Amino acid sequence: MKHRLFKYVTIILFIAMVLPTAVWAQDSLTTVADSLKTTTAIPVEAVAAATEEPTVLNSGNTAWIIVATVLVMMMTIPGLALFYGGLVRQKNILSILMQCLMATGIISIIWVAFGYSWVFGTSFMDSGSPLGEVIGGFDKAFLHGIKLDTYMSGVGIPEILFALFQCMFAVITPALIIGAFAERIKFSGYVVFIILWSIIVYNPMAHWVWGGGWLMKMGAIDFAGGTVVHINAGISALVMAIMLGRRKGYRTIGHPFTPHNIPFVFIGTSLLWLGWFGFNAGSGLAADGLAANAFLVTHLATSAAAVIWMALEWILYKKPTIVGFCTGAVAGLVAITPAAGTADVLGAFAIGGISALVCFFMVAYVKPKLKYDDSLDAFGVHGIGGIVGSILTGVFATRAITGPEGVQGALYGDWNQLWIQVVATGASVVYSAVLTFILFFIVNKTIGLRVSKDDESTGLDISQHGEIAYSEEE
C-alpha cells in the first residue's frame, strides 16, 4: 500500500512542480533587474540579478567560476559521498552513495525548474507583493529570459553560469542532512522528504539571505552559506535524528559503531577541503583579491581546526586519529564559510580554533550525554560549526577586507553587526527546526521514513537497493 502511495505522491509532486512553473515561464515577461545593493557589500549578495546595461563578458571571472562550480559539485559527489560512506558500516555504504547521487540529480532539476527563480527572481519584489520577502518570484522559472549574453552586473559572468554555481549549493545542502539519519532511513521516504525540504526550507532561506529577502536587507553577512547551508542542514539533521530514533544497537554495544573504511573518510575529506575553495573563494564571483583572501582564510581556519581537534584527542584519549583530524577539518571549513569574505588571518585562526573546541565538545560530550543518534555528526559539526561561524562573523569582520565603507565586527567596534548576526542565526535555527518537524511528520505518516528492524539488520544496501559494495570471497 505504501509503495503505491509513494508512486502517487511522487507523480503529484512532479505535476505540482512542473505545470505551474511552466505556465509562469510561458507567460512571464522577461525581467532584467538592476543588481541588488546591500549594506554588507558582499559580492555574492550584490549580484543577484542581471543588469539593464550591456555588460562585457569578463573571461577571467567566467573561467574561474566555471572551475569553482566544478569544485563545489565535487564536494557532494564524490567528496561527501565518500566521507559519509567511509564512516558507516560496510552494509550501508551504497545507501549513502545513492542518497548523494539522488540529491544531485533531483535537486538540480528542481533548481532549474523554479528553485533559482524562487531565490533570485524579482517579480514578487518588483510588484510590491509581501511574498517578495519570502521568495523572489516565478519570472526566471526554467531560466526564462536568461540568454547567453545576459551577464551578472559588475562581474561580467553569464547568468546561466551563476545559476549553475548556485545549483551546486542547493544540491549539497540537503545532502549534508544524510549524516544524521544514516543507516536507518527508507529510500522512498528520503526521496520525498528531500524534495519537499529543498522547496520549502532551502529555497526561502536562500532568498532571505542572498536573493533580496529580509535578512539581506537587515544586513546579515553570510558570504558562502553559514546560515543558508550549514545551520539550515545541521538543525534539520538534529530534528531528523531525534524524530527518527536511534539505530538498532546504538549505545548498547558499549561503543559507537566503527567506521568501515577510514581511507574513504580521508579521501572524502581531501575532496571536501579542495572543493571548499570553490565554495568560498568562488562566492565573490570574481577572480580578484577578495577571492584570494577567501581562499587563504578558508585554508588557515581548516588547518587550525584540524590540528586543534587532533591535539584534543591526543591529550584526552592518548591517540590522535585520522577520523578526528578529518572531522576537525570539516568543522573549520564550515565555520569559516560565512566569514570568508570579511575575515582576515586573525579571524581565520580564531574562528577555526573556536569551532574545533565547540564542535569537539558537542560531539565528544554533549551527544553521548543526551544520547541522540546523530549518526555522522551532521548537527555536531555542520549545525554547531555554522552557528559558531555565523556569530563570530559579527566579531571578526574587518574593513581591512571589506573596504573603508564596509562592515566591521564587534572586535573593531561595531557591536550592531554582531547583533544582526545573532538575529540571523536564531531565525535560521527556528525556521529550519519548525519546518523540518512538520515535513517529517507529513512524510512519515504517508510514505514512512524508517526501515523495518529486519531491513536495518540486513543493511540498507541490500534491503533498499539490492546491491552489495564488496563481493564475498569464496
Summary of the structure (lengths in Angstrom):
residues: 474
radius of gyration: 21.5
end to end distance: 38.9
largest distance: 69.8
contacts: 1876
relative contact order: 0.14
helix: 71%
strand: 1%
